[in-house]
Amino acid sequence: MAPRLQLEKAAWRWAETVRPEEVSQEHIETAYRIWLEPCIRGVCRRNCKGNPNCLVGIGEHIWLGEIDENSFHNIDDPNCERRKKNSFVGLTNLGATCYVNTFLQVWFLNLELRQALYLCPSTCSDYMMGDGIQEEKDYEPQTICEHLQYLFALLQNSNRRYIDPSGFVKALGLDTGQQQDAQEFSKLFMSLLEDTLSKQKNPDVRNIVQQQFCGEYAYVTVCNQCGRESKLLSKFYELELNIQGHKQLTDCISEFLKEEKLEGDNRYFCENCQSKQNATRKIRLLSLPCTLNLQLMRFVFDRQTGHKKKLNTYIGFSEILDMEPYVEHKEPSKSQTRKPKCGKGTHCSRNAYMLVYRLQTQEKTTTTVQVPAFLQELVDRDNCKFEEWCIEMAEMRKQSVDKGKAKHEEVKELYQRLPAGAEPYEFVSLEWLQKWLDESTPTKPIDNHACLCSHDKLHPDKISIMKRISEYAADIFYSRYGGGPRLTVKALCKECVVERCRVLRLKSQLNEDYKTVNNLLKATVKGDGFWVGKSSLRSWRQLALEQLDEQDGDVDQSNGKMNGNTLNKDESKEERKEEEEELNFNEDILCPHGELCISENERRLVSKEAWSKLQQYFPKAPEFPSYRECCSQCKILEREGEENEALHKMIANEQKTSLPNLFQDKNRPCLSNWPEETDVLYIVSQFFVEEWRKFVRKPTRCSPVSSVGNSALLCPHGGLMFTFASMTKEDSKLIALIWPSEWQMIQKLFVVDHVIKITRSEVGDGDPSETQYISEPKLCPECREGLLCQQQRDLREYTQATIYVHKVVDNKKVMKDSAPELNVSSSETEEDKEEAKPDGEKDPDFNQSNGGTKRQKITHQNYIAYQKQVIRRSMRHRKVRGEKALLVSANQTLKELKIQIMHAFSVAPFDQNLSIDGKILSDDCATLGTLGVIPESVILLKADEPIADYAAMDDVMQVCMPEEGFKGTGLLGH
């Protein structure tokens, strides 16, 4: 089959020789490619998009032949969620709760602990009604013991393959997304459980934790001089074993129990000798618990970083651990001198951090545990819900299979009848046919509206996305699925074909007309002519081609605008709006009033012959004969504009001459160094001075400044908003000081709404320390306090503000602000030295208004906004090498900021040590506002590095353990 472009040319080749009025039905069917042969399945491997008769490769292959009924649904077999016979029940990992699930399974398999928990009294009786539990009310455990009871009962008798421990995790207040230290969790939970059970009356329940997990050892110290032995007895719930430098578990235990020599400064004070003596000290195991927890100390403390590091050392251990040689008996035996035996089933792991062993005994132990009746009823109720869910899923699977089989039969029947051949035919969207053959989506009604032309018929250009099918198949489709409109042979649009024929003929003669117009433009115009825009003349051929393409229905081209840019889907709304505002042919010499513009530099006179050629392609273009007068309104406005410019220049020159020092910012008074020649200084807003200087520099582009507008410096009560001290420091950028002589001139040139002045008066013998400065009007303390509070609130309640993160390398500190030029790389360009603006942030310093816009009145609200800009400008931080700018909000948490820093610096959150102004930022849940992070802040980032001392050891993986641990959880509530 020929490519699509060749099909396009073949379908319209006749238009080059046929006039529009000669188009026949045969020409129309040729344009719609009905003459193409249908493709044969097995010969054509993919669908021919340019051929409306090709019905191969539209999704039919999955339906033709035998189909596995499992392909008709996406529902897994609910029986896969059912617990298998003689198997254990699993626990769902809620994110990072694998350490919780591990211990829950270990404690569940401890039958004695499970039996004791079942004996604990429960509040489940509150949910009982008659002979059973209220159906409409779900059981919610109230205590940790009740949570364990319910979980253990489900693990024991549930029909599910796994259960959800979220209730238990939520009761403890654990963060499901944060990995915690499993050993610490074990210790804290055992302590919490022991404390909870200690209140029980039943001794079998009250003492179960100590009976199962508590052992005893002694710290034994022996004096080398007299041989006196002292013991300090201690209970333990786990043995913490050092694995560094060891390969076997037995070696770790031996090191834990080995003797330690006390010599030199570390000598032992012997009570028998009454002096310090050399001695030996060791741990002596006295008794082991029924369940022995051995914690492998994989985390070592790094003094350099103050965090923990994980050791990935391989440790070998056996399934049966012989502890006989390590335990001290009351009449010594030979077993204490022999080495321990390694049992069968030896394992090796580099990740195991805790090993749990059960005591083997000859005594008769508990083999089964009976679930209490009230718990069993809860389990039965959950099992009933599970069975109902299984039935529902099975029914849904069956319904999907039935629908799939019916669809299979429908496709096999209709697909063979789709080709139209010589019989009556209709057009249907290819997209709809593909969705009809798509088993994953339900079939919707047929929608052919997107394929219609402006005459509500089938658009010739849309034929590539349509398929011609038999009328028989179309009748079945519309009867079963509905939709429309139906596109029969009468839907072929003659108007569109005729128009296309006309356009193609114009396209073929465009190049010849272009040469003709160029030759006509070279000749001198004699007699009358027509005005044409120079810009239009430069691009008229491109405009004509685009306009023809638009008329030709080519949706990929622009709509005949001046620059001819195409409109892509990815263009922004602003770009589309600008495109729509561009001018058509000869509209570039239109004035705002729709008449001929007054500027002769933008237009050119062309002959009648040239204009006649151009008008064939642009019949709707504005026409301006050479005798046409320019716009009279524009002439009047031009004269007025010239007069206004002259007036503005005169005003600016007069004001500049009257206030030369204020304009050049020379010889300005200063409050911190009061000038001796005067006792009075006047105040205006710096905003007024900057606006006035802007006008004087460019009087033709800016509007004159008519008033001072000192009300912006006053509160609503008429009081001054600044103290004398603040005007000498942080508020000095908001005001401008005026000499008395300048003030007299300002009163003549501008309208002054309020007079603000500072008067100096000496008290006593003229001591400068006793000089008083009085403002008129006086300070308003309440409004001044409100302004300060508002400023602080603005710093704490910000959105999309910029902060900087500086990564400290090799403990190098950031350069001081006193020498910022030392922090900028000499290789950076001037643009790079400017502050990098994150996407979406506007520069608050760029507040210049366009010359043509109306000058805003200086109001109190405007001044507050201007005041915020000055505050931000005074805080502006100069970005240095090693820093990156981030966009943040005040309500953003520190944890979210660490994620941003991770993407910017490739440093994991747990390796980040952040500080601001010497203050460590460690609370991940706190917001940036509460931590004192304000716009333009600089946060120091120190990344943890691996320990050099462990380079020769087994693979060392750096892990920064959370300093908070289980702070704030229910494990510390007791």
Buried (B, 14 or more C-beta within 10 A) or exposed (E): BEEEEEBBEBBBEBBEEBEBEEBEEEBBBBBBBBEBEBBEBEEBEEBBBBBBBBBBBBBBEEBEEEBEBEEBBEBEEBEEBBBEEEEBBBBEEBEBBEBBBBBBBBBBBBBBBBBBBBEBEBEBEEBEEEEEBEEEEEBEBEBBBBBBBBBBBBBBBBBBBBBEBEBBBEBBEBBEEBBBBBBBBBBBBBBBBBEBBEEBEEEEBBBBBBBBBBBBBBEBBBBBBEEBEBEEEEEBBBBEBBBBEBBBBBBBBBBBBEEEEBEEEEBBEBEEBEEBBBBBBBBBBBEBBBBBBBBBBBBBEBEEBEBBBBBEBBBBBBEEBBBBBBBBEEEEEEEEEEEBEBEEEEEEBBEBBBBBBBEEEEEEEEEEBEBBEBBBBBBBBBBEEBEEEBEEBBEEBEEBBEBBEEBBEBBEEBBEEBBBEEEEBBBBBBBBBBBBBEBEEEBEEBEBEEBBBEEEBBBBBBBBBBBBBBBBBBEBBBEEEEBEBBBBBEBBBBEBBBBBBBBBBBBEEBEEBBEBBEEBBEEEBEEEBBBBBEBBBEBBBEBBBBBBBBBBBEEEBBEBBBBBBEBEEEEEEEEEEBBEEBBBBBBBBBBEEEBBBBEEEEBBBBBBBBBEBBBEBBEEBBEBEEEEEBBEEBEEBBEEEEEBEEEBEEBBEEBBEBBEEBBEEEEBBEBEEBBEEEBEBBBBBBBBBBBBBBBBEEBEEBBBBEEBBBBBBBBEEEBBBBBBEBBBEBBBBBBBBBBBEBBEBBEEBBEBEBEBBBEBEEEEEEEEEEEEBEBBBEBBEEBBEEBEEEBEEBBBEBEEBBBBBBBBEEEEEBBEEEEEEEBBEEEEEEEEBEBBEEEEBEEBEEEEEEEEEEEEEBEBEBBBEBBBBBBBEEEBBBBBEBBBBBBBBBBBBBBBBBEBBBEBBEBBBBBBBBBBEEEEBBEBEBBBBBBBBBBBBBBBBBBBEEBEEBEEEBEBEBBBBBEBBBEEBBBEEE
